[in-house]
Amino acid sequence: RKDHNGSKMERPLDDKVNDTFAYWKTIQSINEPTTLYEEMEGQKVHQSLSKDVRTRFLDFYTGVLSDQIEEPDIIWQILPRDVWIEIFENLTVREMARASSTCQSWNNMIWKNARRSNLDFHGISTRIPSIHFARMLSNFPHLKRLSVGSYGAEFINHIQLDVIKKCTQLQTLDLRGCRKVTWPALVRLLESCPKITSLFIQGCYAIRKIEPILESAPQLLELDITGMQLSSSIRDILINQLERVNLARCSLIFDLPDPLEKFPGNITELSLTQTKITDLQLENLIPALFKLKILSLQNCKLISTECLCKNLPILFNLKKLNLIDACLTPVNDQVIDAISSTLLDLQEIQLKRATEITFAGFRNLTKLKSLQVINLDLCQVTDADLEYLVKFRGNSIKTLNLGGCRELSSPSLQVVARHCPNLEHVNLTDWREIDAGDLVHLTNCLNLQTVGFKLNFKLNNLS
C-alpha cells in the first residue's frame, strides 16, 4: 500500500502475524540450516504459537534454506493455514465478505472453515436473501455463537429463524434489536437448539411472553430482556435455572406478595436498573437471591434507604453493587454501615451522587478489605475523607472515580499516588485545580492505564 506521495505505508498486522514476521526476519539472517532450530528456540515470539505450527515453520524454512522451496516475496505466502484461520475467526461477516474477495485461497479459508464457532453480522445494512443466508450457515456446522446485531432489526424474522435452528450446536444467540422476531418462532428455534445457554433478545418488541421461551430452553443460564414490555411476572423468571438476568428498563409485573424462599435461587447476576420495584417487592425478592454476586439497583427510585439497610446484608456473597440513584433519597451513612458490616467480599461499589455520605460512611468503607473499584462521582468527598479511605484501603484499589468531587484539592492527588500503588484507572474530572507537579506523583502507580480529566483544567507550573 502507498500513500498519496507514493511512499510505502505500514500496514497494521495481527499479533500472531507480527510473531510470524519476527520468525521470518530471524530465518533470513541464518546461513546454515543446522542452526535453524537453535535460533528459533532462542526467540521468545515462538512461545505464542502452537507446537504444530512451529514444526511446520521449521520444515518450511529448512526447505527454503536448502533451495528446495522458492523463497516467498510477501508475508501472506508464508503464513501457515492454521494462523490464517485463527485470524479469520475474529472477523465479522462484513469483514469476511471483503477479505474473501482478495483471492481464492482466502475465500476457501473463510467460507469453508468447518471449525468456525463464531459468526457476527454486525455492520451489514443490506438484506441477505434467505437462500444465501441458509447456504452461509451451512458452511459452519459447529457454530456456537451467532450475533445478528443491527442487521436483524429489519431482516431477521421467522424465516431466518427457521434457518438458524439448523445450527444445533449453538450456545449463544444474540438477537438484540430484531423487532420482527415473534415468540412462537423463537420457541421453535430453541427447541431445535437445546444447547443454548445465553439468549439476548433486547429490543425484540414483538415478543410479549417470556414463559414459553424459558420452557423451551432447558439449559438457558443467561437472559437479557432489557427494555422489553412484557406481560409476564418476575416469578416466572426466578423459578428457572437462570444464573445471569438483565431486566433493565423492563416492564415486568413484580407481583411478589410473599417471600420467594421456596425458589431455587440460582441467580448470580441481576440487573434491575430503572425498574419500578418497591420496598415490599424487593424485600420479598431478596430471599431467592442468596447466591447473588452482582446486583444493579441503578435508578430504582421507589426504594427507600431503610429497605436497603434491612435487605442488602442478606446478600453476603455479593461482589459488585450498583447503588447509583437507587433510592428516593441519596445513599447515606446508614446504608454504608449495613453494607460494610456483612458484605465483606464486596469488590466493587457504585455510589455516584451519594451526597449524604459523611466521614463516618467513608470510615466504614475501609472495612471492605477486598474493595477494588469505587465510584464516588459527584459525592461530597473532602480531603480528610479521601485520605482516610486510601490510607487503609489504598493497596487493594484499582479503579477510583473522583469526578465531580469539587471539594478535593491537589494534596488529595498526592495522597492517592502515595497509598494506591496498584491503581489502574482514576477519574479527576471537575477538580478545582491540579498542579502539574501533582500529576507527576502518579508515576508511583506503576500499573496506571488511564487518567480522566477535562481539558479546561488549570495546570500550573507546566513544563
Secondary structure, DSSP 8 states (H G I E B T S, - for coil): -B-TTS-B------HHHHHHHHHHHHHHT---GGGHHHHHHT-GGGGGS-HHHHHHHHHHHHHHHTTSS---SSGGGTS-HHHHHHHHTT--HHHHHHHHTS-HHHHHHHHT-TT--EEE-TT--S---HHHHHHHHHT-TT--EEE-GGGHHHH-SHHHHHHHTT-TT--EEE-TT-TT--HHHHHHHHHH-TT--EEE-TT-TT----HHHHHT-TT--EEE-TT-----BHHHHHTS--SEEE-TT---B---SS--TTS-----EEE-TT----HHHHHHHGGGGTT--EEE-TT-TTB-HHHHHHHGGG-TT--EEE-TT-BSS--BHHHHHHHHHH-TT--EEE-TT-TB--HHHHHHHTT-TT--EEE-TT----HHHHHHHHHHHTTT--EEE-TT-TT--HHHHHHHHHH-TT--EEE-TT-S-EEHHHHHGGGG-TT--EEE--TT--EET--
